[in-house]
């Protein structure tokens, strides 16, 4: 079974590439070979696992449910665990955006640490590349049954922020299910 979702970002966001942008930015957004932003499937997987673990704390699911979905070895039957694709722009949007326009999806934001005397601490200026609010889509495949689909749907609704600086207003988002298939 497969679940297709979309992520609508309500604010700027940053899922990092781990690379520096040279003199322009200390941290850049992860991009594909066409310079388009995406969120790695392993990031989505981690967000949903964290959401399900939070749900387990309030008795909305069990640890066994989590172990089955994510393929923990003791529960793994013939490697049938969920697979999380990268979340990307829709196929139509990817085709519409030519590489020259892709740079308009990003901007740099700067922050600095303020010392006790109210002035900026020396050498504390950091510049981070962020992506403007857009909509990405992805799939979760290898889902075993309707119960797992229901749990993953609930978990998607629990995720409200993606990426770094979530507690500072970046990455606010909304997940929505767009289709389910067998």
Buried (B, 14 or more C-beta within 10 A) or exposed (E): BBBBBBBBBEBBBBBBBEEEBEEEBBBBBBBEEEBBBBBBBEBBBEBBBEBBEBBBEEEBBEEEBBBBBBBEEEBEEEEEBBBBBBBBBEEEBBEEBEEEEBEEBBEBBEEBEEEEEEEEEEEEEEBBBBBEBBBBBBBBEBBBEEEBBEBBBBBBEBBEBBBBBBEEEBBBBBBBBEEBEE
